[in-house]
Amino acid sequence: MKKLMIVDDAMIMRLRIREIAVQAGWEVVGEAADGNQAVVMFRSLQPDLVTMDIVMPSMDGVEALRTIRSESPNACVCMVSAVNQREKLAECIRLGAIDFIVKPFDKSQLISLFDKQGRCQ
């Protein structure tokens, strides 16, 4: 079973992603509410995929992505953020994010992400 870590400061968003992931056959191994938690959890959990919000307290998703990818160059991270964050999303792709999903998203967008996750390995 593929392992997912969800990073978002909004609990409702984490719950929505979790629900869709579990329905798609993924195991949610961790949830973090900020970038600092995400980096620490990634080190111990080594998930197959991370969904990462950009705007979060203490450490944003861009910095968390930068740190995770510097320590684990093959880490598979997909950014999930609002429409007005397109410039940051482009920066994230340059830093190695595999994709991005714009909020609000629908179930089919996440399912598509989960289906194509195999290209990360």
C-alpha positions as CSV (number, residue, x, y, z in Angstrom):
1,M,0.0,0.0,0.0
2,K,1.3,3.5,-0.9
3,K,2.0,5.8,2.0
4,L,0.8,9.5,1.9
5,M,1.7,12.4,4.2
6,I,-0.6,15.4,4.2
7,V,0.7,18.9,5.0
8,D,-1.8,21.7,5.4
9,D,-2.6,24.1,8.2
10,A,-6.3,23.8,7.6
11,M,-7.7,20.7,9.3
12,I,-10.7,20.5,7.0
13,M,-8.3,20.3,4.0
14,R,-6.3,17.5,5.6
15,L,-9.5,15.6,6.3
16,R,-10.7,16.0,2.7
17,I,-7.4,14.8,1.2
18,R,-7.3,12.0,3.7
19,E,-10.8,10.8,2.8
20,I,-10.0,10.8,-0.9
21,A,-6.7,9.1,-0.4
22,V,-8.1,6.3,1.7
23,Q,-10.9,5.7,-0.9
24,A,-8.1,5.5,-3.5
25,G,-6.3,2.8,-1.5
26,W,-3.6,4.9,0.1
27,E,-2.4,4.7,3.7
28,V,-2.2,8.1,5.3
29,V,0.9,7.8,7.5
30,G,1.1,11.3,8.8
31,E,-0.4,14.8,8.9
32,A,1.4,18.0,9.6
33,A,0.0,21.5,10.1
34,D,3.2,23.4,9.2
35,G,6.5,23.1,7.3
36,N,8.6,22.4,10.4
37,Q,6.4,19.4,11.4
38,A,6.4,18.3,7.8
39,V,10.2,18.1,7.6
40,V,10.5,16.2,10.9
41,M,7.8,13.8,10.0
42,F,9.1,13.2,6.5
43,R,12.5,12.1,7.9
44,S,10.9,9.4,10.0
45,L,8.0,8.4,7.8
46,Q,9.6,8.4,4.3
47,P,6.2,8.5,2.6
48,D,5.7,7.7,-1.1
49,L,4.0,11.0,-1.7
50,V,3.5,14.3,0.2
51,T,0.7,16.8,-0.5
52,M,2.0,20.2,0.6
53,D,0.2,23.5,1.2
54,I,2.2,26.6,0.5
55,V,0.9,29.2,3.0
56,M,1.4,27.9,6.5
57,P,2.7,29.2,9.8
58,S,6.3,28.9,11.1
59,M,7.7,27.4,7.8
60,D,5.9,27.7,4.6
61,G,5.5,24.9,2.0
62,V,8.2,26.3,-0.3
63,E,10.8,26.2,2.4
64,A,9.7,22.7,3.6
65,L,9.9,21.5,0.0
66,R,13.4,22.9,-0.3
67,T,14.5,21.2,2.9
68,I,12.9,17.9,2.1
69,R,14.3,17.8,-1.4
70,S,17.8,18.8,-0.3
71,E,17.8,15.9,2.2
72,S,15.9,13.4,0.0
73,P,16.4,14.3,-3.7
74,N,13.9,11.7,-4.8
75,A,11.1,12.8,-2.5
76,C,7.7,13.0,-4.3
77,V,5.9,16.2,-3.3
78,C,2.8,17.7,-4.8
79,M,1.9,21.3,-3.9
80,V,-1.7,22.1,-3.1
81,S,-2.5,25.8,-2.9
82,A,-4.8,28.6,-3.9
83,V,-5.1,30.2,-7.3
84,N,-3.3,33.4,-6.2
85,Q,-0.1,31.4,-5.4
86,R,0.8,30.6,-9.0
87,E,4.2,32.4,-8.8
88,K,5.1,30.3,-5.7
89,L,3.8,27.2,-7.5
90,A,6.2,27.8,-10.4
91,E,9.0,28.2,-7.9
92,C,8.0,24.9,-6.3
93,I,8.2,23.1,-9.6
94,R,11.7,24.5,-10.1
95,L,12.6,23.1,-6.6
96,G,11.4,19.7,-7.6
97,A,7.7,19.4,-6.8
98,I,6.2,16.8,-9.2
99,D,2.9,18.7,-9.7
100,F,0.5,21.2,-8.1
101,I,-3.2,21.2,-7.5
102,V,-5.1,24.5,-7.1
103,K,-7.6,24.9,-4.3
104,P,-10.5,24.4,-4.4
105,F,-9.9,21.0,-6.1
106,D,-12.2,18.2,-6.8
107,K,-11.9,14.5,-6.1
108,S,-10.9,13.6,-9.7
109,Q,-7.8,15.9,-9.5
110,L,-6.5,14.1,-6.4
111,I,-7.3,10.7,-7.9
112,S,-5.3,11.6,-11.0
113,L,-2.4,12.7,-8.8
114,F,-2.5,9.4,-6.9
115,D,-2.7,7.4,-10.2
116,K,0.4,9.1,-11.7
117,Q,2.5,9.0,-8.5
118,G,4.4,6.1,-9.9
119,R,6.6,8.5,-12.0
120,C,8.3,9.7,-8.8
121,Q,10.2,6.5,-8.2
